[in-house]
Amino acid sequence: MENEVFVKMKISATHDGMIGDMGAERWQTLCVLASYIDKNGKCFPSQDLIAVRLGVSRQSANKRIKTLCDYRWQGEPLVEKYQMRTEGQRFTNTVYFFTEMNPFSIFSKESADEEPCQVEALSL
């Protein structure tokens, strides 16, 4: 499996409260979209594919995507979507762009950082 691709999550998404704030459905939807991002932070899975990966109907997937795109963390969107159509194309394609606020990025096995994880002490 030499060409493995990974999605990396910033731990600040947990430590700063983003995951709790956005809720389980938006988080799950974000994770599914993140599994398709490219190195430029964009992806374009079909609505049917998103629905299958979420285990919901296409209509439910569309609602989830809308609530995710409407969601703001610290006043900024995590995902922006755009309808794209090339000349002569009958239907539009939706392209999702992951913003700087998004906690996910993509990397290959060869480009993984070798730095050890910093674990934050929790005082109770």
MDAnalysis code that builds the backbone (N, CA, C; Angstrom):
import MDAnalysis as mda
import numpy as np

u = mda.Universe.empty(372, n_residues=124, atom_resindex=np.repeat(np.arange(124), 3), trajectory=True)
u.add_TopologyAttr("name", ["N", "CA", "C"] * 124)
u.add_TopologyAttr("resid", np.arange(1, 125))
u.add_TopologyAttr("resname", ["MET", "GLU", "ASN", "GLU", "VAL", "PHE", "VAL", "LYS", "MET", "LYS", "ILE", "SER", "ALA", "THR", "HIS", "ASP", "GLY", "MET", "ILE", "GLY", "ASP", "MET", "GLY", "ALA", "GLU", "ARG", "TRP", "GLN", "THR", "LEU", "CYS", "VAL", "LEU", "ALA", "SER", "TYR", "ILE", "ASP", "LYS", "ASN", "GLY", "LYS", "CYS", "PHE", "PRO", "SER", "GLN", "ASP", "LEU", "ILE", "ALA", "VAL", "ARG", "LEU", "GLY", "VAL", "SER", "ARG", "GLN", "SER", "ALA", "ASN", "LYS", "ARG", "ILE", "LYS", "THR", "LEU", "CYS", "ASP", "TYR", "ARG", "TRP", "GLN", "GLY", "GLU", "PRO", "LEU", "VAL", "GLU", "LYS", "TYR", "GLN", "MET", "ARG", "THR", "GLU", "GLY", "GLN", "ARG", "PHE", "THR", "ASN", "THR", "VAL", "TYR", "PHE", "PHE", "THR", "GLU", "MET", "ASN", "PRO", "PHE", "SER", "ILE", "PHE", "SER", "LYS", "GLU", "SER", "ALA", "ASP", "GLU", "GLU", "PRO", "CYS", "GLN", "VAL", "GLU", "ALA", "LEU", "SER", "LEU"])
u.atoms.positions = np.array([
    [0.823, -1.183, 0.000],
    [0.000, 0.000, 0.000],
    [0.871, 1.253, 0.000],
    [1.711, 1.379, -0.972],
    [2.654, 2.478, -1.035],
    [1.996, 3.820, -1.311],
    [0.882, 3.853, -1.994],
    [0.244, 5.101, -2.379],
    [-0.919, 5.479, -1.462],
    [-0.824, 5.124, -0.210],
    [-1.889, 5.455, 0.713],
    [-2.002, 6.961, 0.899],
    [-3.226, 7.420, 1.042],
    [-3.500, 8.826, 1.294],
    [-4.236, 8.910, 2.611],
    [-3.901, 9.917, 3.410],
    [-4.481, 10.068, 4.733],
    [-5.125, 11.431, 4.881],
    [-6.100, 11.498, 5.752],
    [-6.686, 12.775, 6.132],
    [-6.185, 13.064, 7.537],
    [-5.640, 14.247, 7.718],
    [-5.084, 14.651, 9.001],
    [-6.039, 15.659, 9.635],
    [-6.282, 15.509, 10.947],
    [-7.161, 16.416, 11.670],
    [-6.358, 17.191, 12.705],
    [-6.598, 18.481, 12.763],
    [-5.968, 19.303, 13.796],
    [-6.625, 18.979, 15.134],
    [-5.841, 18.724, 16.160],
    [-6.423, 18.394, 17.466],
    [-7.146, 19.584, 18.083],
    [-6.879, 20.772, 17.567],
    [-7.595, 21.945, 18.080],
    [-9.099, 21.839, 17.831],
    [-9.518, 21.031, 16.855],
    [-10.948, 20.843, 16.613],
    [-11.634, 20.265, 17.847],
    [-10.920, 19.427, 18.568],
    [-11.441, 18.856, 19.807],
    [-11.175, 19.777, 20.986],
    [-9.945, 20.223, 21.132],
    [-9.531, 21.010, 22.296],
    [-10.213, 22.368, 22.368],
    [-10.492, 22.977, 21.208],
    [-11.127, 24.294, 21.190],
    [-12.649, 24.226, 21.191],
    [-13.217, 23.029, 21.095],
    [-14.657, 22.868, 21.183],
    [-15.419, 22.875, 19.869],
    [-14.720, 22.878, 18.743],
    [-15.402, 22.911, 17.452],
    [-16.336, 21.713, 17.255],
    [-15.846, 20.522, 17.546],
    [-16.643, 19.317, 17.308],
    [-17.924, 19.349, 18.135],
    [-17.819, 19.695, 19.401],
    [-19.004, 19.785, 20.239],
    [-19.959, 20.860, 19.772],
    [-19.425, 21.978, 19.318],
    [-20.256, 23.079, 18.860],
    [-21.011, 22.738, 17.581],
    [-20.357, 22.061, 16.665],
    [-20.997, 21.805, 15.376],
    [-21.971, 20.636, 15.413],
    [-21.849, 19.746, 16.370],
    [-22.791, 18.638, 16.490],
    [-22.416, 17.444, 15.634],
    [-23.016, 16.316, 15.978],
    [-22.651, 15.034, 15.372],
    [-22.948, 14.956, 13.876],
    [-24.100, 15.441, 13.436],
    [-24.446, 15.315, 12.012],
    [-23.539, 16.156, 11.120],
    [-23.271, 17.391, 11.535],
    [-22.377, 18.224, 10.725],
    [-20.964, 17.642, 10.736],
    [-20.521, 17.154, 11.905],
    [-19.180, 16.555, 11.993],
    [-19.075, 15.341, 11.086],
    [-20.071, 14.470, 11.120],
    [-20.070, 13.271, 10.283],
    [-20.038, 13.658, 8.800],
    [-20.814, 14.661, 8.434],
    [-20.851, 15.116, 7.044],
    [-19.501, 15.698, 6.638],
    [-18.896, 16.473, 7.523],
    [-17.574, 17.036, 7.258],
    [-16.542, 15.927, 7.065],
    [-16.600, 14.894, 7.888],
    [-15.660, 13.764, 7.769],
    [-15.813, 13.054, 6.429],
    [-17.050, 12.872, 5.977],
    [-17.265, 12.222, 4.681],
    [-16.680, 13.082, 3.569],
    [-16.959, 14.384, 3.583],
    [-16.383, 15.259, 2.556],
    [-14.861, 15.253, 2.622],
    [-14.317, 15.249, 3.834],
    [-12.860, 15.275, 4.008],
    [-12.194, 14.052, 3.391],
    [-12.899, 12.951, 3.318],
    [-12.305, 11.742, 2.743],
    [-12.110, 11.854, 1.230],
    [-12.610, 12.931, 0.625],
    [-12.465, 13.141, -0.814],
    [-11.620, 14.366, -1.174],
    [-11.086, 15.085, -0.176],
    [-10.370, 16.320, -0.505],
    [-9.060, 16.038, -1.233],
    [-8.694, 16.998, -2.051],
    [-7.405, 16.906, -2.727],
    [-6.408, 17.823, -2.028],
    [-5.201, 17.889, -2.542],
    [-4.159, 18.678, -1.893],
    [-4.467, 20.167, -1.884],
    [-5.410, 20.612, -2.704],
    [-5.805, 22.019, -2.743],
    [-7.001, 22.321, -1.851],
    [-7.481, 21.301, -1.127],
    [-8.603, 21.506, -0.224],
    [-9.951, 21.548, -0.898],
    [-10.081, 20.902, -2.040],
    [-11.384, 20.853, -2.693],
    [-11.758, 19.409, -2.997],
    [-13.053, 19.193, -3.138],
    [-13.544, 17.863, -3.488],
    [-14.856, 18.015, -4.247],
    [-15.256, 16.965, -4.921],
    [-16.492, 17.028, -5.683],
    [-17.196, 15.678, -5.766],
    [-17.436, 15.035, -4.610],
    [-18.217, 13.789, -4.632],
    [-19.660, 14.104, -5.010],
    [-20.320, 13.168, -5.657],
    [-21.721, 13.369, -6.043],
    [-22.610, 13.334, -4.802],
    [-23.792, 13.900, -4.934],
    [-24.752, 13.877, -3.828],
    [-25.141, 12.446, -3.492],
    [-25.256, 11.612, -4.520],
    [-25.592, 10.200, -4.271],
    [-24.485, 9.504, -3.484],
    [-23.240, 9.771, -3.822],
    [-22.123, 9.153, -3.114],
    [-22.064, 9.629, -1.664],
    [-22.271, 10.908, -1.453],
    [-22.290, 11.437, -0.083],
    [-23.397, 10.756, 0.717],
    [-24.565, 10.606, 0.119],
    [-25.698, 9.958, 0.796],
    [-25.359, 8.521, 1.181],
    [-24.735, 7.784, 0.267],
    [-24.357, 6.396, 0.546],
    [-23.357, 6.353, 1.695],
    [-22.340, 7.205, 1.658],
    [-21.312, 7.207, 2.703],
    [-21.875, 7.615, 4.069],
    [-22.907, 8.475, 4.061],
    [-23.549, 8.874, 5.316],
    [-24.601, 7.868, 5.783],
    [-25.034, 6.992, 4.879],
    [-26.083, 6.030, 5.217],
    [-27.450, 6.681, 5.332],
    [-27.674, 7.703, 4.508],
    [-28.951, 8.428, 4.528],
    [-29.455, 8.597, 3.103],
    [-30.683, 9.106, 2.963],
    [-31.226, 9.371, 1.635],
    [-30.510, 10.561, 1.004],
    [-30.656, 10.706, -0.293],
    [-30.033, 11.842, -0.987],
    [-30.604, 13.157, -0.455],
    [-31.888, 13.178, -0.199],
    [-32.534, 14.384, 0.336],
    [-31.939, 14.749, 1.703],
    [-31.752, 13.758, 2.566],
    [-31.148, 14.014, 3.880],
    [-29.703, 14.473, 3.741],
    [-28.980, 13.885, 2.815],
    [-27.589, 14.295, 2.585],
    [-27.542, 15.755, 2.136],
    [-28.440, 16.151, 1.260],
    [-28.477, 17.543, 0.793],
    [-28.752, 18.501, 1.944],
    [-29.658, 18.124, 2.838],
    [-29.945, 18.965, 4.008],
    [-28.721, 19.071, 4.904],
    [-28.038, 17.957, 5.093],
    [-26.833, 17.961, 5.940],
    [-25.738, 18.835, 5.333],
    [-25.565, 18.750, 4.037],
    [-24.552, 19.566, 3.369],
    [-24.898, 21.045, 3.524],
    [-26.171, 21.370, 3.369],
    [-26.586, 22.764, 3.527],
    [-26.293, 23.265, 4.941],
    [-26.639, 22.472, 5.965],
    [-26.381, 22.927, 7.331],
    [-24.883, 23.022, 7.609],
    [-24.086, 22.134, 7.001],
    [-22.635, 22.216, 7.158],
    [-22.096, 23.488, 6.507],
    [-22.554, 23.784, 5.304],
    [-22.071, 24.979, 4.606],
    [-22.555, 26.270, 5.278],
    [-23.684, 26.220, 5.962],
    [-24.197, 27.386, 6.692],
    [-23.499, 27.572, 8.042],
    [-22.882, 26.504, 8.547],
    [-22.243, 26.536, 9.860],
    [-21.021, 27.458, 9.857],
    [-20.854, 28.175, 10.943],
    [-19.694, 29.056, 11.113],
    [-18.980, 28.722, 12.412],
    [-17.665, 28.621, 12.346],
    [-16.835, 28.456, 13.535],
    [-16.034, 29.742, 13.670],
    [-16.207, 30.405, 14.791],
    [-15.564, 31.687, 15.043],
    [-15.833, 32.671, 13.906],
    [-17.077, 32.615, 13.419],
    [-17.534, 33.541, 12.385],
    [-17.144, 33.189, 10.962],
    [-16.445, 32.076, 10.772],
    [-15.950, 31.697, 9.441],
    [-16.507, 30.337, 9.024],
    [-16.781, 30.149, 7.718],
    [-17.244, 28.841, 7.242],
    [-16.112, 27.826, 7.224],
    [-16.467, 26.562, 7.368],
    [-15.489, 25.476, 7.231],
    [-15.448, 24.979, 5.794],
    [-16.626, 24.991, 5.167],
    [-16.764, 24.488, 3.797],
    [-17.604, 25.478, 3.004],
    [-17.175, 25.741, 1.788],
    [-17.962, 26.549, 0.862],
    [-18.242, 25.692, -0.354],
    [-19.447, 25.818, -0.900],
    [-19.763, 25.026, -2.087],
    [-20.102, 25.944, -3.249],
    [-19.725, 25.480, -4.433],
    [-19.948, 26.237, -5.657],
    [-20.495, 25.300, -6.713],
    [-21.433, 25.808, -7.493],
    [-21.981, 25.056, -8.618],
    [-21.136, 25.376, -9.841],
    [-20.605, 24.364, -10.486],
    [-19.742, 24.546, -11.654],
    [-20.380, 23.835, -12.847],
    [-20.301, 24.493, -13.999],
    [-20.803, 23.877, -15.225],
    [-19.834, 24.232, -16.350],
    [-19.380, 23.219, -17.048],
    [-18.520, 23.488, -18.195],
    [-19.393, 23.674, -19.424],
    [-18.834, 24.271, -20.443],
    [-19.591, 24.562, -21.663],
    [-20.208, 23.289, -22.231],
    [-21.481, 23.366, -22.528],
    [-22.193, 22.232, -23.101],
    [-22.657, 21.207, -22.085],
    [-22.316, 21.381, -20.846],
    [-22.705, 20.432, -19.798],
    [-24.139, 20.717, -19.376],
    [-24.948, 19.686, -19.321],
    [-26.361, 19.845, -18.988],
    [-26.580, 20.114, -17.502],
    [-25.863, 19.406, -16.660],
    [-26.026, 19.532, -15.215],
    [-24.804, 20.194, -14.603],
    [-25.021, 20.807, -13.442],
    [-23.908, 21.414, -12.734],
    [-23.252, 20.386, -11.815],
    [-21.991, 20.593, -11.547],
    [-21.270, 19.801, -10.558],
    [-21.050, 20.687, -9.342],
    [-21.183, 20.107, -8.181],
    [-20.914, 20.868, -6.967],
    [-19.487, 20.597, -6.533],
    [-18.754, 21.675, -6.293],
    [-17.387, 21.579, -5.807],
    [-17.378, 22.157, -4.404],
    [-16.784, 21.422, -3.472],
    [-16.692, 21.845, -2.081],
    [-15.257, 22.292, -1.813],
    [-15.116, 23.489, -1.252],
    [-13.802, 24.023, -0.904],
    [-13.670, 24.069, 0.607],
    [-12.611, 23.485, 1.116],
    [-12.331, 23.518, 2.548],
    [-11.579, 24.810, 2.846],
    [-12.102, 25.604, 3.748],
    [-11.494, 26.888, 4.073],
    [-10.347, 26.700, 5.061],
    [-9.671, 27.787, 5.371],
    [-8.568, 27.751, 6.337],
    [-9.030, 27.317, 7.725],
    [-10.298, 27.559, 8.054],
    [-10.834, 27.193, 9.368],
    [-11.068, 25.691, 9.498],
    [-11.088, 24.985, 8.391],
    [-11.377, 23.559, 8.404],
    [-10.268, 22.792, 9.113],
    [-10.636, 21.815, 9.949],
    [-9.613, 21.091, 10.713],
    [-8.924, 19.966, 9.950],
    [-9.275, 19.747, 8.670],
    [-8.721, 18.616, 7.929],
    [-7.750, 19.058, 6.846],
    [-6.764, 18.215, 6.591],
    [-5.888, 18.356, 5.435],
    [-5.558, 16.948, 4.961],
    [-4.945, 16.862, 3.803],
    [-4.657, 15.563, 3.211],
    [-3.145, 15.430, 3.021],
    [-2.654, 14.235, 3.119],
    [-1.236, 13.990, 2.879],
    [-1.018, 12.534, 2.522],
    [0.114, 12.252, 1.914],
    [0.471, 10.875, 1.580],
    [1.371, 10.324, 2.670],
    [1.556, 9.044, 2.666],
    [2.396, 8.385, 3.661],
    [3.809, 8.968, 3.648],
    [4.308, 9.297, 2.459],
    [5.662, 9.808, 2.327],
    [5.806, 11.227, 2.862],
    [4.708, 12.002, 2.900],
    [4.815, 13.389, 3.329],
    [4.393, 13.611, 4.776],
    [4.159, 12.534, 5.494],
    [3.717, 12.652, 6.893],
    [4.818, 13.267, 7.754],
    [4.407, 14.124, 8.653],
    [5.368, 14.716, 9.585],
    [5.873, 13.649, 10.541],
    [7.112, 13.732, 10.908],
    [7.701, 12.776, 11.833],
    [7.752, 13.306, 13.259],
    [7.208, 14.503, 13.484],
    [7.238, 15.082, 14.819],
    [6.287, 14.325, 15.741],
    [6.692, 14.109, 16.987],
    [5.814, 13.413, 17.931],
    [4.621, 14.297, 18.295],
    [3.539, 13.660, 18.632],
    [2.324, 14.363, 19.038],
    [2.542, 15.028, 20.389],
    [2.113, 16.263, 20.498],
    [2.171, 16.989, 21.765],
    [0.880, 16.722, 22.526],
    [0.957, 16.153, 23.696],
    [-0.229, 15.863, 24.481],
    [-0.374, 16.945, 25.550],
    [-1.540, 17.524, 25.567],
    [-1.829, 18.607, 26.501],
    [-2.312, 18.030, 27.832],
    [-1.745, 18.488, 28.914],
    [-2.160, 18.021, 30.237],
    [-3.518, 18.631, 30.585],
    [-4.378, 17.832, 31.140],
    [-5.705, 18.286, 31.530],
    [-5.769, 18.334, 33.039],
    [-6.060, 19.488, 33.575],
    [-6.186, 19.598, 35.029],
    [-7.658, 19.514, 35.404],
    [-7.950, 18.683, 36.340],
    [-9.349, 18.478, 36.761],
    [-9.600, 19.145, 38.091],
])
